[in-house]
Amino acid sequence: VVPRLAAARARVDAAGRALTALDPTAVLARGYSLTWIEDAGGARRLVRDASEAPDGATLRTVFARGDALRSKVVGRAPKDEGA
């Protein structure tokens, strides 16, 4: 019984580590952020590419501690100005 319990505990621990690694807030803690585009009705969808946010769009960006910024798109920056 004890070896089976140890094996089950190891599987639960491994599953917990996998879930932690997939947690979006863990990614934020490494310095990333999540950005949503907001429509006039308040609905949001995640922005995965700059082309999804037209000029004038309202964006909401959330950081690791849960604080957020709301911003407006005023134009596009060349790729070489990025990171």
C-alpha positions as CSV (number, residue, x, y, z in Angstrom):
1,V,0.0,0.0,0.0
2,V,2.8,2.4,0.9
3,P,4.6,2.2,-2.5
4,R,1.2,2.8,-4.3
5,L,0.5,5.8,-2.1
6,A,4.0,7.2,-2.8
7,A,3.5,6.7,-6.5
8,A,0.1,8.4,-6.4
9,R,1.6,11.3,-4.4
10,A,4.3,11.7,-7.0
11,R,1.7,11.8,-9.8
12,V,-0.3,14.5,-8.0
13,D,2.9,16.5,-7.3
14,A,3.9,16.3,-11.0
15,A,0.4,17.4,-12.1
16,G,0.6,20.3,-9.7
17,R,3.9,21.4,-11.2
18,A,2.5,21.1,-14.7
19,L,-0.5,23.3,-13.8
20,T,1.7,25.9,-12.2
21,A,3.8,26.1,-15.3
22,L,0.7,26.6,-17.4
23,D,-0.7,29.3,-15.1
24,P,-1.0,32.6,-17.1
25,T,0.0,34.6,-14.0
26,A,3.3,32.7,-13.8
27,V,4.1,34.0,-17.2
28,L,3.2,37.5,-16.0
29,A,5.6,37.2,-13.1
30,R,8.4,36.7,-15.7
31,G,7.8,40.1,-17.0
32,Y,5.1,39.6,-19.6
33,S,1.6,41.1,-19.7
34,L,-1.8,40.3,-21.1
35,T,-3.5,42.8,-23.4
36,W,-7.2,42.8,-24.3
37,I,-9.0,45.0,-26.8
38,E,-12.2,46.4,-25.4
39,D,-15.2,47.3,-27.6
40,A,-17.7,50.0,-26.8
41,G,-20.0,47.6,-24.9
42,G,-17.1,46.6,-22.6
43,A,-16.5,43.1,-24.1
44,R,-12.9,42.1,-24.3
45,R,-10.8,39.7,-26.4
46,L,-7.2,38.9,-26.0
47,V,-4.8,40.6,-28.5
48,R,-2.4,38.1,-30.0
49,D,-1.1,40.3,-32.9
50,A,-0.7,44.1,-33.3
51,S,-2.9,43.9,-36.5
52,E,-5.9,43.0,-34.3
53,A,-5.9,46.5,-32.7
54,P,-6.8,49.3,-35.1
55,D,-5.9,52.9,-34.5
56,G,-8.2,54.4,-31.8
57,A,-8.9,51.0,-30.2
58,T,-9.0,50.9,-26.4
59,L,-6.6,48.3,-24.8
60,R,-6.4,47.0,-21.3
61,T,-3.1,45.5,-20.2
62,V,-2.7,43.5,-17.0
63,F,0.5,42.9,-15.2
64,A,1.8,40.3,-12.7
65,R,0.4,42.0,-9.5
66,G,-3.0,42.4,-11.1
67,D,-2.6,46.1,-11.8
68,A,-3.7,47.3,-15.2
69,L,-3.4,50.1,-17.7
70,R,-6.0,51.3,-20.2
71,S,-4.5,52.8,-23.4
72,K,-5.5,53.9,-26.8
73,V,-3.8,52.8,-30.0
74,V,-2.3,55.8,-31.8
75,G,-0.3,54.0,-34.5
76,R,2.1,51.2,-35.2
77,A,5.8,51.1,-34.4
78,P,8.3,49.5,-36.8
79,K,9.4,46.0,-35.7
80,D,13.0,47.1,-35.1
81,E,11.7,49.6,-32.3
82,G,10.4,46.7,-30.2
83,A,12.2,44.6,-27.6
